Amino acid sequence: MSKLKVAVIFGGTSTEHDVSVVSGTSVIQNLNKEKYEIYPTYIDREGNWYNYTKEINNIKVLPIGTKLEELSKIDNIIEYLKQKDIAFPVLHGLGGEDGSIQGLFKIINLPYVGCGILASSVGMDKVYTKIVFEKAGIPQTKYEYIKANNEKFTYVYKDFNEEKMELSNIVEKIDKNLKYPMFVKPSNSGSSVGVKKADNKEELKKAIINASKYDTKILVEEGIIGREIECAVLGTNEVISSPVGEVLSAEDHYSFDAKYNNQESKTAIPADIDKEISNEIRDLSIKAFKAIDGKGLSRVDFFVENKTDKIYINEINTLPGFTTISMYPKLLEQIGISYTEILDKLIELERA
């Protein structure tokens, strides 16, 4: 029987390029070479596509920040993709996790692993994720929505009416509506890129200006003092959720540096948490996944408030970090699904 031709696509133009290279090479290393003919496909920061020509059995997980060599330019991307049986995108952030590349696959009728166009775009856009979760009745923190354009700002009301304001006036309004600490996030960004914590009005103003460098839409959330808990989901029609894990950040919030550069940041898998809370998070994870019309995989992140044990959803990641030590595969290992088996199942789900 001929092997399935799988294009593993990694890199990309987003701020998460380096993380994607680590995840992508990890997927390539762990795919079953007896079942699949693997085509490592690298997208550079400018959007150029390449074959990663290193001998397939010699491809190892690359450390974050590694510059790839042994590349051969792909001139006709469409023809290249049409020759494959399935695409396995391992692209984090804009251009890869936001529905863009999923739309390309759909147009050329190429099956692909993971969430579709709608789920990807909604999951990537934190503001619209909030709106969907609100409709689904999933508990979340209070938030405010701002638009930024050429250093001018617009306050967006809950009914989507908009009002252009001086940033100082927006800060005053948010200061009255939310409690500190607050977290300011670009709406379309991952791996905590551009995220800042604010403990007062001056820090809030600076954080909004910082977030506007990354996106024209900005989310301001009321902070929760509590534990950061994550859950993996796998499936399409029949969806399973994993036991939950806990992020033990070395910093006061899980920033990009805390995730990837601070060796003191750790994870606890499974989390030492009350079984009732764990089960509720597992149920809410499946509900959130279905609410955005997810398929294949996602990692769903929550806060559990210290004083009350109340659960708040934080966000959903439709293409989470995928190294062998990433939370997503490690959580599924807790229910007996190995890393290689996860890859098989994701491909099987799309081929079913």
Secondary structure, DSSP 8 states (H G I E B T S, - for coil): ---EEEEEEEE-SSTTHHHHHHHHHHHHHHS-TTTEEEEEEEE-TTS-EEEE-S-GGG-----TT----SEEE-S-HHHHHHTSSEEEE---STTTSSSHHHHHHHHTT--BSS--HHHHHHHH-HHHHHHHHHHHT--B--EEEEEEETTEEEEE-TTS-EEEE-HHHHHHHHHHHS-SSEEEEESS--TTTT-EEESSHHHHHHHHHHHTTT-SEEEEEE---EEEEEEEEEESSSEEE---EEEE-SSSS--HHHHHT-TT-EEESS----HHHHHHHHHHHHHHHHHTT--EEEEEEEEEETTT--EEEEEEESS---STTSHHHHHHHTTT--HHHHHHHHHHHHH-
